[in-house]
């Protein structure tokens, strides 16, 4: 790479991600889909303008850490306290069934032996599709005036728990996969991480609460919050063998109940993330997606993974809703509402790539599945409600 060529690369990424983000937003899709498409176009699949390099990898790593911190700080713990057993069961089944089904699809296509390494690869594929991107569902339900319904409330509550369970499972996988230690030692280190998070969280929460009395809207408090996020991400990886994004997520959760400063901190960090780091992260996923090298087995796996990813959420979450005495129609709506995947799926895929448990050749299948899930969720939801238009009911 020439001395200043990275500036051109960054400019192209920002221009293309925002351009395609605007286009996808016009058709009621998340801007992340546009950023993915931009990365695919700029990368070896189409134009070949940009290749992956260490600089972009480091920037995208910071981007994913900031995104997970924002996800944590946006967590509503009060809502979580009032979440009933129905939402907990929907979330648990919505994680377990996709892990089993999507992981099983990987084994069906690519496993020639069932050793530890192969099972870890299957588990990572499963965890990628365990978390739900509920923003698409929220927008669709809001358009139809159904957001405050029984189904809407169950979906929102389940989505919060869904993310937390997914993060915990990812922590276990990264601990097991990134260490030569015995499983018992790995589990102990993961438990120690949560103890560490609890102790540090208690102290840091108190410090930030004191600071927020007089400085809740001061720029330095956002800087300290970001520094805390980065330190938690570092400690998670360095001392406990847990994914850095797990540390970042719980850093956000620790600060999420500080009602005076939370909106200000989230707004300031979101600006930096939105302007620079997140576009680079999502584009980097697209850059790694080389459509020209798709083989027949990857293509068939893509089709199977799409069907499996959609069916797994409908079966898992729908069955859980039915167990909780929802009627058949509402159970189907809950299952369909949990189908959408988005940012978290891509973050987990990134961790799987860096850990060596997701093959880069499978990235097109993952990206395609995420995009298709985002596309079909609003359509299927409206069919479930027998809504043909997008006009909200008064």
C-alpha positions in Angstrom: 0.0 0.0 0.0 1.4 3.4 -1.0 2.1 5.8 1.8 -1.2 7.8 1.6 -3.4 5.3 -0.3 -5.2 4.4 3.0 -6.8 7.9 2.8 -8.3 7.1 -0.6 -9.5 3.7 0.7 -11.2 5.3 3.7 -12.8 8.0 1.5 -14.2 5.4 -0.9 -15.6 3.3 2.0 -17.3 6.3 3.6 -18.8 7.5 0.3 -20.0 4.0 -0.8 -21.4 2.9 2.5 -23.4 6.1 3.0 -24.6 6.1 -0.6 -25.9 2.5 -0.4 -27.1 3.0 3.1 -29.4 5.8 1.9 -30.6 3.6 -0.9 -31.4 0.7 1.4 -33.1 3.0 3.9 -35.4 4.2 1.1 -36.7 0.6 0.7 -37.1 0.2 4.4 -34.0 -2.0 5.0 -31.3 -1.4 7.6 -28.4 0.7 6.5 -26.1 -2.1 7.5 -27.3 -4.0 4.4 -26.2 -1.0 2.2 -22.8 -1.0 3.9 -22.4 -4.7 3.3 -23.3 -4.2 -0.4 -20.8 -1.3 -0.6 -18.0 -3.5 0.7 -18.8 -6.3 -1.7 -18.8 -3.8 -4.6 -15.5 -2.2 -3.5 -13.8 -5.5 -2.9 -12.6 -8.3 -5.1 -16.1 -9.5 -6.0 -16.8 -6.5 -8.3 -14.5 -3.5 -8.6 -11.4 -4.7 -6.7 -10.5 -1.2 -5.6 -9.7 -2.1 -2.0 -8.0 -5.1 -0.4 -8.0 -6.0 3.3 -5.0 -4.8 5.2 -3.9 -4.5 8.8 -5.0 -0.8 9.0 -8.6 -1.6 8.0 -8.7 -4.7 10.2 -7.7 -2.6 13.3 -10.2 0.1 12.5 -13.0 -2.4 12.0 -12.1 -4.1 15.3 -12.6 -0.8 17.1 -15.8 -0.4 15.1 -17.3 -3.6 16.4 -16.2 -2.9 20.0 -18.0 0.5 19.8 -21.1 -1.1 18.4 -21.3 -3.7 21.2 -20.7 -1.0 23.8 -23.7 1.0 22.3 -25.8 -2.2 22.3 -24.9 -2.6 26.0 -25.6 1.0 27.0 -29.0 0.8 25.2 -30.0 -2.3 27.2 -33.1 -1.5 29.3 -32.5 -3.3 32.6 -35.8 -2.1 34.0 -37.6 -3.8 31.2 -35.5 -6.9 31.8 -36.6 -7.0 35.4 -40.3 -7.0 34.4 -39.7 -9.6 31.7 -41.8 -12.7 32.4 -41.0 -16.3 31.9 -42.6 -16.3 28.5 -40.0 -13.9 27.0 -37.2 -15.8 28.8 -38.3 -19.1 27.2 -38.8 -17.5 23.8 -35.3 -16.1 23.9 -33.7 -19.3 25.2 -35.4 -21.4 22.5 -34.6 -18.7 19.9 -30.9 -19.2 20.7 -30.7 -23.0 21.2 -32.7 -24.1 18.1 -30.7 -21.9 15.6 -27.4 -23.1 17.1 -28.5 -26.7 16.7 -30.1 -26.3 13.2 -27.6 -24.0 11.6 -24.7 -25.8 13.2 -26.2 -29.0 11.9 -26.5 -27.6 8.4 -22.7 -26.9 8.5 -22.0 -30.5 9.6 -24.2 -31.9 6.9 -22.3 -30.1 4.2 -18.7 -29.9 5.4 -18.0 -32.4 8.2 -15.8 -35.3 7.2 -15.1 -36.1 10.9 -16.7 -35.0 14.1 -13.6 -33.8 16.1 -13.4 -30.8 18.5 -12.3 -28.4 15.8 -15.2 -29.4 13.4 -17.8 -29.1 16.2 -16.4 -25.7 17.2 -16.8 -24.5 13.6 -20.4 -25.8 13.5 -21.1 -24.1 16.9 -19.8 -20.7 15.6 -22.0 -20.9 12.5 -24.9 -21.6 14.8 -24.1 -18.7 17.2 -23.9 -16.3 14.3 -27.6 -16.8 13.7 -28.7 -17.1 17.3 -29.1 -13.3 17.9 -32.1 -11.4 16.6 -31.9 -7.9 15.0 -35.3 -6.7 16.3 -35.1 -3.2 14.7 -36.7 -4.4 11.5 -39.5 -6.1 13.4 -40.1 -3.0 15.5 -40.4 -0.8 12.5 -42.8 -3.2 10.8 -45.0 -3.6 13.8 -45.0 0.1 14.4 -46.2 0.7 10.8 -49.1 -1.7 11.4 -49.9 -0.2 14.9 -49.1 -3.6 16.6 -45.9 -2.6 18.5 -47.7 -2.4 21.9 -49.6 -5.6 21.4 -49.0 -8.8 23.3 -46.9 -10.1 20.5 -44.9 -6.9 20.2 -44.2 -6.7 23.9 -43.1 -10.4 23.9 -40.8 -9.8 21.0 -39.1 -6.8 22.5 -38.5 -8.5 25.8 -37.3 -11.7 24.2 -34.9 -9.8 21.9 -33.1 -8.2 24.9 -32.6 -11.6 26.6 -31.7 -13.2 23.3 -28.7 -10.9 22.9 -27.4 -11.5 26.4 -27.7 -15.3 26.0 -25.9 -15.1 22.6 -23.1 -13.1 24.2 -22.7 -15.6 27.0 -22.6 -18.5 24.6 -20.0 -16.6 22.4 -17.9 -16.1 25.6 -17.9 -19.8 26.3 -17.0 -20.7 22.6 -14.1 -18.1 22.4 -12.8 -19.4 25.8 -12.9 -23.0 24.7 -11.6 -22.3 21.2 -8.8 -19.9 22.0 -7.1 -21.9 24.8 -5.2 -25.1 25.2 -6.3 -25.3 28.8 -8.8 -27.9 30.0 -12.5 -27.1 29.7 -12.8 -26.8 33.5 -10.2 -24.1 33.6 -11.8 -22.3 30.7 -15.2 -22.4 32.5 -13.6 -21.1 35.7 -12.0 -18.2 33.8 -15.3 -17.3 32.2 -17.0 -17.4 35.6 -14.1 -15.2 37.0 -14.7 -12.8 34.2 -18.3 -12.3 35.3 -17.2 -11.9 38.9 -14.6 -9.4 37.7 -17.4 -7.6 35.7 -19.6 -7.5 38.8 -16.9 -6.0 41.1 -15.6 -3.5 38.5 -19.1 -2.7 37.5 -20.1 -1.8 41.1 -17.1 0.5 41.5 -17.3 2.1 38.1 -21.0 2.6 38.3 -20.6 4.5 41.6 -17.8 6.6 40.2 -19.8 7.6 37.1 -22.9 8.2 39.2 -20.9 10.8 41.2 -19.5 12.3 38.1 -22.9 12.6 36.4 -24.2 14.8 39.3 -22.3 17.8 37.9 -20.8 16.6 34.7 -23.5 14.4 33.0 -23.3 16.4 29.8 -19.6 17.2 29.8 -17.6 15.9 26.9 -15.0 14.3 29.1 -17.5 11.9 30.6 -18.1 10.4 27.1 -14.3 10.0 26.7 -14.0 8.3 30.1 -16.9 6.0 29.2 -15.2 5.0 25.9 -11.9 4.5 27.7 -13.7 2.2 30.2 -15.2 0.2 27.2 -11.8 -0.3 25.6 -10.3 -1.4 29.0 -13.1 -3.9 29.5 -12.6 -5.2 26.0 -8.8 -5.6 26.6 -9.2 -7.3 30.0 -11.8 -9.7 28.6 -9.4 -11.0 25.9 -6.1 -10.6 27.8 -6.9 -12.1 31.2 -10.0 -14.2 30.8 -9.8 -15.5 27.2 -13.3 -14.0 26.6 -14.2 -12.1 23.3 -13.3 -8.4 23.5 -16.8 -7.6 22.3 -18.2 -9.3 25.4 -16.2 -7.0 27.6 -17.4 -4.0 25.5 -21.0 -5.1 25.8 -20.9 -5.5 29.6 -19.1 -2.1 29.9 -22.2 -0.6 28.3 -24.6 -2.6 30.5 -22.8 -1.3 33.6 -23.5 2.3 32.5 -27.0 1.8 31.1 -28.8 2.7 34.3 -27.2 6.1 34.6 -30.2 7.9 33.2 -28.7 11.4 33.4 -25.6 10.7 31.4 -26.6 7.6 29.3 -28.3 9.5 26.5 -25.4 12.0 26.2 -22.7 9.3 26.3 -24.6 7.1 23.7 -25.1 10.1 21.5 -21.4 11.2 21.5 -20.0 7.7 20.9 -22.7 6.9 18.3 -21.6 10.0 16.3 -18.0 8.7 16.1 -19.2 5.1 15.4 -21.7 6.2 12.7 -19.3 8.6 11.0 -16.2 6.4 10.8 -15.7 3.2 12.6 -19.0 1.3 11.9 -18.9 1.9 8.1 -15.4 0.5 8.0 -16.4 -2.5 10.0 -19.5 -3.4 7.9 -17.6 -2.6 4.6 -14.7 -4.9 5.8 -17.2 -7.8 6.0 -18.2 -7.1 2.4 -14.5 -6.8 1.4 -13.8 -10.3 2.7 -16.8 -11.6 0.8 -15.4 -12.8 -2.6 -18.4 -13.8 -4.7 -16.1 -14.9 -7.6 -14.7 -17.7 -5.5 -18.1 -19.3 -4.6 -18.0 -23.0 -5.2 -21.0 -25.2 -5.9 -21.0 -26.6 -2.3 -20.9 -23.1 -0.8 -23.8 -22.0 -3.1 -25.9 -25.0 -2.0 -24.9 -24.4 1.6 -26.0 -20.7 1.2 -29.5 -21.8 0.1 -29.7 -24.4 2.9 -28.5 -21.9 5.5 -31.1 -19.3 4.5 -34.0 -21.9 4.8 -32.5 -23.2 8.1 -31.9 -19.8 9.6 -35.5 -18.7 8.9 -37.1 -22.0 10.0 -35.0 -22.2 13.2 -36.3 -19.0 14.7 -39.9 -19.7 13.6 -39.7 -23.2 15.1 -37.8 -22.3 18.3 -39.5 -19.1 19.2 -42.9 -20.2 17.9 -42.8 -23.4 19.9 -41.8 -21.5 23.0 -44.7 -19.1 22.6 -47.0 -22.0 22.1 -45.7 -23.6 25.3 -46.5 -20.3 27.1 -50.1 -20.7 26.0 -50.2 -18.2 23.1 -52.5 -19.2 20.4 -51.2 -20.6 17.1 -51.4 -17.4 15.1 -49.7 -15.3 17.8 -47.0 -18.0 18.2 -46.3 -17.9 14.5 -46.1 -14.1 14.7 -43.5 -14.3 17.5 -41.5 -16.8 15.5 -41.5 -14.7 12.3 -40.7 -11.5 14.3 -37.5 -13.1 15.6 -36.2 -14.1 12.1 -34.3 -10.9 11.3 -30.5 -10.9 11.7 -28.2 -8.0 11.5 -25.3 -6.3 13.3 -24.7 -8.9 16.0 -24.6 -11.8 13.5 -21.9 -10.0 11.6 -20.0 -9.2 14.8 -20.0 -12.8 15.8 -19.0 -13.8 12.3 -16.0 -11.4 12.6 -14.9 -13.0 15.8 -15.3 -16.5 14.3 -13.1 -15.4 11.4 -10.4 -14.0 13.6 -10.4 -17.1 15.8 -10.1 -19.3 12.8 -13.4 -21.1 13.3 -15.3 -19.6 10.4 -13.7 -20.2 6.9 -13.6 -17.1 4.8 -15.1 -19.0 1.9 -18.3 -19.3 3.9 -18.6 -15.5 4.4 -20.7 -15.1 1.3 -23.2 -17.6 2.7 -23.4 -15.8 6.0 -23.7 -12.3 4.4 -26.4 -13.5 2.0 -28.4 -15.2 4.8 -28.2 -12.0 7.0 -29.5 -9.9 4.0 -32.3 -12.4 3.1 -33.4 -12.6 6.7 -33.6 -8.8 6.8 -35.6 -8.8 3.6 -38.2 -11.5 4.4 -39.0 -10.6 7.9 -41.3 -7.6 7.1 -43.0 -9.5 4.3 -43.7 -12.6 6.4 -44.9 -10.4 9.4 -47.4 -8.6 7.2 -48.6 -11.9 5.8 -49.1 -13.1 9.3 -51.2 -10.1 10.1 -52.9 -10.1 6.7 -51.6 -6.7 6.0 -50.9 -5.8 2.4 -50.0 -2.2 2.8 -47.5 -0.5 5.1 -50.0 2.1 6.3 -50.3 2.0 10.0 -53.6 1.4 11.5 -55.0 4.2 13.6 
